[in-house]
Amino acid sequence: MKRFSFSLITLAVALSSWAWSQKGHDVTAYIAEKHLTPATAAAVDSILDGMSMVYWANWLDNASHTPEYAYTKTWHYKNVNEGVRYEEMGVNPAGDVVTGIKSRMEVLMNPKSTAEERNLAMKILVHLVGDMHQPMHMGHATDLGGNRTKVKFFGRDTNLHSVWDSNIVESGHKWGYSDWQEQIDRVSPAEEESLIDGTVDDWAKETVYIAASVYNNTPAGTNLMYNEVAQWTPVVEKQLLRGGLRLAHVLNMIFDADYAASHSWPYTPAL
């Protein structure tokens, strides 16, 4: 029994190092669902066989640990070290969250993609857009995106990555994912257009900038408590909203020609 319990704890720690908590990914996916055009919603529903994006939002965190999808292990993040410009950071040959998003967009945009390929690309894309907006997923390679930066959360030993994956999300508001959407998804049409403006790389660089602020304000040994939860919860809210709106924007660009005609592409592959 002790060995079994230890295995469960080890698995939980491994999974917690990957992404926003389950709540964060659910919120991102649900916000996106609320902003799909009818044409896009129909396409997504068909590709996912009637299941929602929320249903699949956390699937990749588990799948990446299986032999079949082990190739996606490095797709959850893109490390950018301190003092290195985003454009200068070497590309991981195994892929990263930015190349993962772009390549899944290519699959969904390619008319030659099979139904199976589209289904898998959609499930991965939903997750990765969320990951790209978690600051520590654009953190430093030198500390494995905050995993080696030891801090405390209300006196409990943890690390900076875990704090951003779940602790601040869950401590900021005790809401379900639909409550999160209802409370933070309230921007005007003009504000929404501003938030979805730019390219995938622009969005990634924005998160790198936020990550730098997190590092500067949270040195190793920091004991994060009420003040820090109050300080960073608005950032979490903004990042979840950005992720959801941008995921919807990407999908609307791909599946709704009328929408695409009035917006700029965040990434245009040479298919």
N, C-alpha and C positions, 0 to 999 in steps of 0.2 A: 504494500500500500504506500509506503514511504517513497519507493522508487517511482511508482505511478504518479504520485503527487508532484515529485520533483520534475518529472517529464512534462507535466502540464504547466508548471511554472516556467520551465525553460522555453516551451512553445509560446507561452504568452509574452515573454520578454522578447523573443525573436520577432513575433508578429507586431509588437508595439513599436519596433524600430522602423517600421516601413512608412507610415503615412499619417494623415489626419486620423483621428479616432473614427470609429464607425459612424458616430454622430456627424462628424465633419463632412465625411463623404456623402452621407445621406442628405444633409442640408444642401450641399452643392448640387447634387443630382436633382433634388426636388425643386430648387430655384430654377434650374435649367428647364425642367418640365413645364413650369409655369410660363415660360417665355418662348416656347416653341410655337411657330405658326401652325395652323391646321395642316398644311401640306407636310411640314416637317414632322409633326406629331404622328401623322399617318405612316410616314416612312420609317420612323423609329419604332413604332409599334409593330410594323411588319418585320423589320430586321430582328427585333428581340422576341419575336413569336408571342406578342401580347404581354410580355412581362415589362415592368417599368424600369427606368434607369435607376431608380432607388433600389430596386431589388438586386441589381448587379453592381451597385456602386462600390462595394467592398470586396467583390469577387477576386480581384487581382492580387490582393494581399495574401490570400491563401494560395491561389494558383501559382504564384511565383515560387513557392516552395516545393512544387511538384516537378518531377522530371520533365513532363510534357511542356511546361511553360517556364522552365528554369532560365531560359534565354531572356526573360523579362526582369530578372532580379535587379539589374542596374538601371532599369527604366523608370524607377520611382523618384529619381533625384538627379540633379546636376550640380556637382560641387564646383564652387568658385572661391578660390583662396583669397585671403585678405591681401589687398594691394595689387591684385590681378584684375585687369579689366575683363568683363564678360566675354568680349570678342577674342581675348588673348588666351583664355583658358583652353587647354588641350581637350580634344574630343575623346571621350571614352570609346574605344573601338567596339565595345559590347553594347553601346547605346546608352542614352540617358533620357530623362523625362521630356526634354525638348525634341530630340530626334524621334522619340517614341510617339509623341503627339503628331508630329508632322507625317510620319510614315503611316500612322493609322488614318489620318485624313486622306492620304493618297489612296489607301485601300478603299475607303468609302466613296471617293470621288471617281474611282476607276470603273467604268461600265463593264469591264471584263471580270471584275471580282465576283467570286461565287457567293451564294447566300451564306455559306459557312464562313467564308473569309470576312464578310461584312458583319456577321454576328460577333465574331471574335474581336474584330477591330472596334466595334461599337462598345463592347464591354471594357476593353482596355482604355479607349479614349475617355470614357466617362470617369474612370479612376484617375488617369494621369493628369487631366486638367485640374482636378482637385489637388493632387500632389504638388503640382507646380506652384500652387498658391500657399503652401505651407512653408514659412520662411526657412526652416531648418532643412528642407529638401533642396534648398539652393544655398546651403551653408558651406563651410570650409571642408576640403578633403582632409586637411591636417587633423581634424578632430572628428572625422566621419559624420559631418553634418550635425555636430553638437552631441553626438553619442558619448564622446570622451570628455566633454566639459561637465564635470561633476558639480551639481548644485543641490539645494534642498528645496522641497516644496512643503511649506508649513512644518519644517523640521525633519521631514522624511528624506532620506538619501535618494537621489534620482539623477537624471542628467538633463541637459538643456533640450535635447531632442524630444525626450518623453514629455517634458513639460509642455512643449508646443503641440505634440501629437494629441494629447488628451486632457492634461490637467487644467489648462486655462479654459479650454472649450467647455469642459464639464463644470468648472467652478464659476465661470462667468455667468451662465444661465442654466437653470435646471429645467430645460425645455426639451420637448420632443422635436424631431426634425421639422415637422409641419409648423410647430410654434416658432421655431427659428425663422423659417421662411416668412411667416406672417408678420413677424416683428421687424426683420431687417430688410426685407424686399419691398421698400417703400419709396424708392427714388423716382424722380420725375422722368419723363421720356428724354429730356435733354441731358439729365445726369446719366441715364442709362447709356445714351449714345457716347458720352464722354468715357464711361468706364469700359466700353467694348472697343474703343478706338485703338488702333495700333496693330502690331503683328505679334505672333507667338513669341518671338525673341524680345520684343518690347515688354511684354507681360512678364517674361522670365527675368529680365533685367530689373524690373520694378521689384520683384520679390527678392532679388539679390540685395538691392538697396535696403529693403526692410530687414533682411537677415543681418546686414552690417549693423543696423541700429540695435537689433536684439543682442548681438555680441557685445557691442559697446556698453550697453546698459546692464548686462548680466554676466559679469566675470565669474570665473570658477569660484565656487564656495558661497555664492549668493544664496540667501535663504528667501525664496519668493513667498510672499504672504499676501495680505489683503491689498496693500498698495500696488503690488505688481499685477495682481489680478485685475484691479481697476484700471491700471495703466494700459494693459495689453488686450483686454477684452474688446475694446473698439477696433483694434487692429485685426483681431480674429474675425469680428463681424464683417469688416470691410473686405477681407480676403475671401471669406466664404461667399459673400455677395459677388465679388469680382469673378470668382471661379464659376459660379452658377450662371451668371449673365454671359460670360465669355464662352462657356460650353454651349449654351443655347445659340449664341451668335455663330459659332463654328458650324453647328448642325444646320441652322437656318441657311447659311451660305451654301452648304452642300446640297440641301434637299429642296430648297424653295427658290426657284429662278426669279420670281418677283422680288423677294427679299434681297437676293444677291445683286439685282440690278440697281438697288439704291444704297448699297453698302460696299465697303472696301474689303478685299480678301485679306485675312490675317496671315495666310500662307498660300502661295500658288506654286504647286509642283509642276515640273516639266514632264507631264505624262505622255 
